[in-house]
């Protein structure tokens, strides 16, 4: 009789534990993260997922780079039309070259690789400037993506490749009036602000805000061209 009683207690305890875990699993202290919708309204937390040898699995935001490529000689900035524009309802919107960071790759390596893959241009590594982080969860409708924005200079004639349909060089004076995908317009504005400071300030360090979190970011400014 005592064994039956003990077994009943174990079963009840298991049921109570499962009920508690179910309630706990549905509780989200941030709440806002469950309001973000990717992939045509699908409510998920899609990002980059992996499982280790210890069977511990983790999903994190995907890491990407967006690149402002300024052509030397004052021709302008390379912007692209993505091949998937129609799929995501972007029409003729323009975008910055860029893409996801590969495993085992540094951010600057990703910048140089993606720039070359999408435009055929090789950015001078010494010209690279960091423009900040774009980290709002709903910035990209495809998945939760955190982007590191960069500015670099290159020479040559761009050629569309990889997942890019067209590359167009736009004069600096046109950049503010264009229609961009995602939050690329804010990244371009950061570039314009940083470029103006680089050519018109004598201070060693200037502060620009992050797009999403509004925390200060430090960018070393060099007076004159690089």
C-alpha positions as CSV (number, residue, x, y, z in Angstrom):
1,X,0.0,0.0,0.0
2,X,2.8,2.4,0.9
3,X,4.5,1.7,-2.5
4,X,1.3,2.6,-4.3
5,X,0.9,5.7,-2.3
6,X,4.5,6.7,-2.9
7,X,4.1,6.1,-6.7
8,X,1.0,8.3,-6.7
9,X,3.0,11.1,-5.0
10,X,5.7,10.8,-7.6
11,X,3.2,11.0,-10.5
12,X,1.4,14.0,-9.0
13,X,4.8,15.7,-8.4
14,X,5.8,15.2,-12.0
15,X,2.5,16.6,-13.3
16,X,2.9,19.7,-11.1
17,X,6.5,20.2,-12.3
18,X,5.5,19.9,-15.9
19,X,2.7,22.4,-15.4
20,X,5.1,24.8,-13.7
21,X,7.6,24.5,-16.5
22,X,4.9,25.1,-19.1
23,X,3.9,28.3,-17.3
24,X,7.5,29.4,-16.9
25,X,8.3,28.7,-20.5
26,X,5.5,31.0,-21.7
27,X,6.6,33.8,-19.5
28,X,8.8,36.4,-21.2
29,X,10.1,39.1,-18.9
30,X,11.1,41.3,-21.9
31,X,7.7,40.7,-23.6
32,X,8.7,42.9,-26.6
33,X,10.8,40.1,-28.1
34,X,7.6,38.1,-28.7
35,X,6.0,41.0,-30.5
36,X,8.6,40.9,-33.3
37,X,7.4,39.1,-36.5
38,X,9.6,37.8,-39.2
39,X,9.0,35.9,-42.4
40,X,5.6,37.3,-43.4
41,X,4.2,37.5,-39.9
42,X,5.5,34.1,-38.5
43,X,6.0,34.6,-34.8
44,X,9.4,33.0,-34.1
45,X,12.8,33.8,-32.8
46,X,14.7,32.8,-35.9
47,X,18.4,33.6,-35.9
48,X,21.5,31.5,-35.9
49,X,21.2,28.2,-34.0
50,X,23.7,25.5,-33.1
51,X,24.1,22.6,-30.7
52,X,27.3,21.7,-29.0
53,X,28.8,18.3,-28.2
54,X,27.3,18.6,-24.8
55,X,23.8,18.7,-26.3
56,X,23.4,22.3,-25.2
57,X,21.6,24.2,-28.0
58,X,21.5,28.0,-28.5
59,X,19.8,30.4,-30.9
60,X,21.3,33.9,-31.2
61,X,20.8,36.9,-33.5
62,X,22.6,36.5,-36.8
63,X,25.7,38.8,-37.2
64,X,26.1,40.8,-40.4
65,X,28.0,43.7,-41.8
66,X,26.7,46.6,-43.9
67,X,29.3,48.6,-45.8
68,X,29.4,52.1,-47.2
69,X,31.8,51.9,-50.1
70,X,33.0,55.3,-51.1
71,X,34.8,55.5,-54.5
72,X,38.1,57.4,-54.4
73,X,38.2,60.5,-56.5
74,X,34.8,61.8,-55.4
75,X,32.6,59.7,-57.7
76,X,30.2,58.7,-54.9
77,X,29.0,55.7,-52.9
78,X,28.1,52.2,-54.2
79,X,24.6,51.1,-53.5
80,X,23.0,47.9,-54.7
81,X,19.6,46.6,-55.7
82,X,19.1,43.2,-54.1
83,X,18.0,40.2,-56.1
84,X,15.4,39.4,-53.4
85,X,13.8,42.9,-53.5
86,X,10.5,41.6,-55.0
87,X,10.3,38.7,-52.6
88,X,10.2,41.1,-49.6
89,X,8.2,43.8,-51.2
90,X,11.2,46.2,-51.5
91,X,10.5,47.2,-55.2
92,X,13.3,49.4,-56.4
93,X,14.7,50.2,-53.0
94,X,18.5,50.4,-52.7
95,X,20.7,48.8,-50.1
96,X,24.2,48.9,-48.8
97,X,26.5,46.0,-49.8
98,X,26.9,43.5,-47.0
99,X,26.1,40.1,-45.7
100,X,26.5,37.6,-42.8
101,X,29.8,37.0,-41.0
102,X,31.1,33.5,-41.6
103,X,32.2,31.3,-38.7
104,X,35.9,31.8,-38.1
105,X,35.9,35.2,-39.8
106,X,36.6,38.6,-38.2
107,X,34.4,41.6,-38.9
108,X,36.9,43.3,-41.1
109,X,37.5,40.1,-43.1
110,X,33.7,39.9,-43.6
111,X,33.7,43.5,-44.8
112,X,36.4,43.0,-47.3
113,X,34.9,39.7,-48.6
114,X,31.3,40.9,-48.9
115,X,32.4,44.1,-50.6
116,X,34.3,42.2,-53.2
117,X,31.7,39.4,-53.7
118,X,28.9,41.9,-54.3
119,X,30.6,44.7,-56.2
120,X,34.0,43.4,-57.4
121,X,35.7,46.2,-55.5
122,X,38.5,45.8,-53.0
123,X,38.3,48.2,-50.1
124,X,41.7,49.4,-48.8
125,X,41.8,47.9,-45.3
126,X,43.5,50.9,-43.8
127,X,40.6,53.1,-44.9
128,X,38.0,51.2,-42.9
129,X,36.0,53.2,-40.3
130,X,33.5,51.7,-37.9
131,X,30.1,53.4,-38.0
132,X,28.2,51.7,-35.2
133,X,25.7,48.9,-34.5
134,X,22.2,48.5,-35.7
135,X,20.5,46.1,-33.3
136,X,16.7,46.6,-33.3
137,X,15.1,43.1,-33.5
138,X,12.7,44.1,-36.3
139,X,15.2,45.9,-38.5
140,X,15.3,42.9,-40.9
141,X,12.0,41.2,-41.9
142,X,13.8,37.9,-42.6
143,X,15.3,37.1,-39.2
144,X,16.7,38.7,-36.1
145,X,19.9,40.3,-37.4
146,X,22.5,42.6,-35.7
147,X,24.5,44.6,-38.1
148,X,27.9,46.2,-37.7
149,X,28.2,49.1,-40.1
150,X,31.5,50.1,-41.8
151,X,32.8,52.8,-44.2
152,X,35.7,52.1,-46.5
153,X,37.2,53.5,-49.7
154,X,38.0,51.7,-52.9
155,X,38.9,52.4,-56.5
156,X,37.7,50.8,-59.7
157,X,34.4,50.1,-61.5
158,X,31.8,48.1,-59.5
159,X,30.2,45.0,-61.1
160,X,27.1,43.3,-59.7
161,X,27.6,39.8,-58.5
162,X,26.5,37.2,-55.9
163,X,22.9,38.1,-54.7
164,X,23.0,41.6,-56.1
165,X,21.0,42.5,-59.2
166,X,22.5,45.9,-59.9
167,X,25.2,48.3,-58.5
168,X,24.8,52.0,-58.9
169,X,27.3,54.7,-57.9
170,X,25.3,57.6,-56.4
171,X,26.8,61.1,-55.7
172,X,26.9,62.2,-52.1
173,X,24.3,64.8,-52.8
174,X,21.7,62.2,-53.7
175,X,22.1,59.8,-50.8
176,X,19.6,61.6,-48.5
177,X,16.8,61.4,-51.0
178,X,16.9,57.7,-51.9
179,X,14.6,55.0,-50.7
180,X,16.4,52.3,-48.8
181,X,15.7,48.8,-47.5
182,X,15.7,48.0,-43.8
183,X,17.4,50.7,-41.7
184,X,20.1,51.5,-44.3
185,X,19.2,55.1,-44.6
186,X,20.2,55.7,-41.0
187,X,23.5,54.0,-41.6
188,X,24.1,56.2,-44.6
189,X,23.3,59.3,-42.5
190,X,25.9,58.1,-40.0
191,X,28.4,57.9,-42.8
192,X,27.6,61.4,-44.0
193,X,28.0,62.8,-40.4
194,X,31.3,60.9,-39.9
195,X,32.6,62.1,-43.3
196,X,31.8,65.7,-42.6
197,X,33.5,65.4,-39.2
198,X,36.5,63.7,-40.7
199,X,37.1,66.5,-43.2
200,X,36.1,69.4,-41.0
201,X,37.3,68.8,-37.5
202,X,40.6,69.0,-35.7
203,X,39.6,66.9,-32.7
204,X,41.0,63.4,-32.3
205,X,37.8,61.7,-31.2
206,X,34.2,62.5,-32.1
207,X,31.0,60.9,-30.7
208,X,28.2,59.6,-32.8
209,X,25.1,57.7,-31.5
210,X,24.1,54.1,-32.1
211,X,21.1,53.9,-34.3
212,X,19.0,51.8,-31.9
213,X,20.4,52.0,-28.4
214,X,21.5,55.7,-28.5
215,X,24.6,54.9,-26.6
216,X,27.7,56.9,-27.7
217,X,30.2,55.4,-30.0
218,X,33.7,56.7,-30.5
219,X,35.1,57.1,-34.0
220,X,38.6,58.4,-34.6
221,X,38.5,61.3,-37.0
222,X,41.4,62.2,-39.2
223,X,41.7,65.6,-40.7
224,X,42.0,65.5,-44.4
225,X,41.6,62.5,-46.7
226,X,43.0,59.1,-46.0
